[in-house]
Amino acid sequence: MQAYLGGGSVLQLNIAIVDDLKLDRERLSADLRSYFARRPDLDMKLTEFESAEQLMEAYQPGAFDVLFLDILMGGLNGIQLAGKLREIDQKVLIIFLTSSPEFAFDAFPVHPFDYLMKPYEYERLEAVLAEVLHALSAEEPIISIRVPRDTHEVPLNKLVAIESRGHTVEVHLSDGQTLRSIMTFAEIEKILADDPRFLRCNRGVIVNMDQVLRLDGDVFKMRDGTIFPLRVRNRSALVSKFSQYTISRMEGR
C-alpha cells in the first residue's frame, strides 16, 4: 500500500505485473527496477504473476497501488481480470499491456489508468510512471456545489453528470447521491470548462467521460446506471470527441 516510510519522505509503491509471457515480465520488471533505483525518494515492492487466476487467488483490496495487466493471456484475459478487480477495488491504478490499440474501447468500462503498447519504449514507461506518481501524490481538484443552506466540496472525479431540470441543477455523484444545487448550469459548466473529462452531450447535460460505462448507439450509459442521450445536432462531433478522449487516455496524452 502507498505509504511514507520512516522519518523521511520516501514513497513506497506496491506494484504487480500480470503477464503470461516470461520474457515480457522480465523486461518490464527490469525496467521498473532501473527506474526506481534512480529515484532515492521512491521505494518499490514488485510482485510478478504469470496468470490472471494466480493474481486473483492472492488479491486483497488495497494490496497494490499499480497493476500492469497484459490484455491477451490464456484463460482469463486482462480486461476480464480488471472487471473482476473493479468489483472489489475501485482505487488501484490499472495499466494495460497490449500489442494492439483495438482493445481500448473494450477496456474503457474498467477505467484503466493508462496503456503500454508492446513493444514499448523505455521513455514511454517513464512518462507513464510520472503520471502514476502525480496521480498518487496530487490532490483531486474540488468543486464547491452550493445547495440550499449548505455547500458540498466534491472532488471532480466523483462527478458523474450535471443535469439541468427546469429551475434546478442536479449533480449526480458516483456514490449514488444527487445534489440539487442552487447554482446555475452555466456556472458549473464554466468551472468544468478546462477539464477534458467533461463533455456537454445534450442541452443541459454534462457527463464525466471517465464515468461512462459505454457509448451505446446514441446514448451514454454511465457506471451508476443512468443514461444520457446525445443531442441530434452535431452528434457525430460528440462521438468523435468521446473517441478522441478514449484514445488520448490510451496514448497517455
Secondary structure, DSSP 8 states (H G I E B T S, - for coil): --EEETTTTEEEEEEEEE-S-HHHHHHHHHHHHHHHHT-TTEEEEEEEESSHHHHHHH--TTS-SEEEEESS-SSS-HHHHHHHHHTT-SSSEEEEEES-GGGHHHHGGG--SEEEESS--HHHHHHHHHHHHHHHHS---EEEEEETTEEEEEEGGGEEEEEEETTEEEEEETTS-EEEESS-HHHHHHHHTT-TTEEEEETTEEEEGGGEEEEETTEEEETTS-EEE--STTHHHHHHHHHHHHHHHHHT-
